[in-house]
Amino acid sequence: MMQNLKILNKKEIKKILGAIESQWGFREELDYAFLETEKGKVYLANKEIFSIDLSKLKINSLGIYFAEIKSGIRLSIEGSQIIGPKATKNIVELNDEEAKQWMAGLDLDKQTECKDFVIIKYKDDFLGTGKQTKEGKVLNFVPKVRRM
């Protein structure tokens, strides 16, 4: 299991948190172990996981899927729920109809002042991350298995 997950060091975690602060204004500390796959997916796990001998266990995954690092950081649905309540910018609030479209997996025709990846919020709920385009759309990244 651990051969395809890299445990990130403090410098690598600081770089991720710096990108999150730059994009969403989130300035809190996240007291988790950060793990990254070869494909750039970042998982968060409780730091106590390292007190367990994992060598004798067959484990498919570890922790909660938090984000993907490509040309910037795209938060998962759970990542948006962790970051969203303390984020100060690049949050797109949806009305009832837009929330239905979003949960159905549709892109939204919505021009905002936001740039790049945005956190999607409906009332008090955080529904994931989209990408604001110059053409006035918010691209949807909700996985097919999580759509309604």
C-alpha positions in Angstrom: 0.0 0.0 0.0 2.6 2.6 1.1 4.6 2.1 -2.1 2.2 4.2 -4.1 1.5 6.8 -1.4 4.2 9.3 -0.6 4.1 10.9 2.9 4.6 14.6 2.4 7.1 16.5 4.5 6.6 19.9 6.2 8.0 21.8 3.2 5.6 20.0 0.7 2.6 20.5 3.0 3.5 24.2 3.4 3.5 24.6 -0.4 0.0 23.0 -0.6 -1.3 25.2 2.2 0.2 28.2 0.6 -1.6 27.5 -2.7 -4.9 27.0 -0.8 -4.4 30.3 1.0 -3.6 32.0 -2.3 -6.7 30.6 -4.0 -9.3 30.6 -1.2 -7.9 32.8 1.6 -7.8 29.8 4.0 -5.2 30.5 6.7 -5.8 27.6 9.2 -3.5 24.8 10.1 -4.6 21.3 9.1 -3.3 18.9 11.7 -3.2 15.8 9.4 -0.7 13.6 7.7 -0.7 14.5 4.0 -0.2 11.6 1.5 0.2 12.0 -2.3 -0.3 9.4 -5.0 1.8 9.2 -8.2 -1.1 10.9 -10.0 -1.1 14.0 -7.8 -4.1 13.0 -5.6 -3.7 14.2 -2.0 -5.2 12.3 1.0 -5.4 13.4 4.6 -5.1 11.0 7.4 -4.9 11.2 11.2 -1.3 11.4 12.3 -1.8 8.5 14.7 -2.0 6.1 11.6 1.8 5.9 11.7 1.7 4.3 15.2 0.2 1.2 13.5 2.3 -1.4 11.7 0.8 -1.3 8.3 3.3 -3.8 6.7 1.1 -6.8 7.5 -2.1 -5.3 6.3 -3.6 -5.2 2.8 -4.8 -1.7 2.4 -6.3 -0.2 -0.8 -6.4 3.4 0.4 -5.6 5.5 3.4 -7.3 8.6 4.7 -9.8 10.9 3.0 -9.4 12.2 -0.6 -8.7 15.9 -0.2 -7.5 17.4 -3.4 -5.7 16.9 -6.7 -2.6 18.8 -7.7 -2.3 19.6 -11.5 -2.2 23.2 -12.8 -3.3 24.4 -9.3 -5.2 22.6 -6.6 -8.6 21.3 -7.1 -10.4 20.3 -3.9 -12.5 17.2 -3.6 -16.0 17.5 -2.3 -14.7 16.6 1.2 -11.8 19.0 0.7 -14.3 21.8 -0.1 -16.1 20.9 3.1 -12.9 21.2 5.2 -11.7 24.4 3.5 -15.0 26.1 2.7 -16.2 27.3 6.1 -12.9 29.3 6.7 -12.4 30.3 3.0 -12.6 34.1 2.3 -12.6 34.2 -1.5 -13.4 32.4 -4.7 -16.6 31.0 -3.3 -19.6 30.7 -5.7 -23.0 30.7 -4.0 -25.8 28.9 -5.8 -29.5 29.3 -5.8 -32.0 26.4 -5.7 -32.1 25.8 -9.4 -28.3 26.1 -9.8 -27.7 23.6 -7.0 -30.0 21.1 -8.7 -28.0 21.5 -11.9 -24.7 21.2 -10.1 -25.7 18.0 -8.3 -26.9 16.6 -11.6 -23.3 17.1 -12.9 -24.1 20.0 -15.2 -21.7 22.9 -15.9 -23.3 26.2 -14.8 -23.8 29.3 -17.0 -22.6 31.7 -14.3 -20.1 34.6 -14.7 -18.5 35.5 -11.4 -15.6 37.7 -10.2 -13.8 34.5 -9.1 -10.8 33.1 -10.8 -9.7 29.5 -11.5 -10.9 26.9 -9.1 -13.9 27.9 -7.0 -15.6 26.4 -4.0 -19.3 25.7 -4.7 -21.6 26.7 -1.8 -25.4 26.2 -1.5 -26.9 27.7 1.7 -24.7 26.2 4.5 -23.4 23.2 2.4 -20.2 23.0 0.4 -20.7 20.9 -2.8 -17.3 20.6 -4.2 -15.0 22.6 -6.5 -15.6 24.0 -10.0 -13.5 25.9 -12.5 -14.6 29.4 -13.5 -14.0 30.0 -17.2 -13.5 33.2 -19.1 -16.5 32.3 -21.2 -18.9 32.6 -18.2 -19.2 29.0 -17.2 -18.4 27.1 -14.0 -17.1 23.6 -15.0 -18.4 20.8 -12.8 -16.1 18.1 -11.4 -18.7 16.1 -9.4 -17.9 12.4 -10.2 -20.6 10.5 -11.9 -21.1 8.1 -9.0 -21.9 11.1 -6.7 -24.4 12.9 -9.0 -28.1 12.9 -8.3 
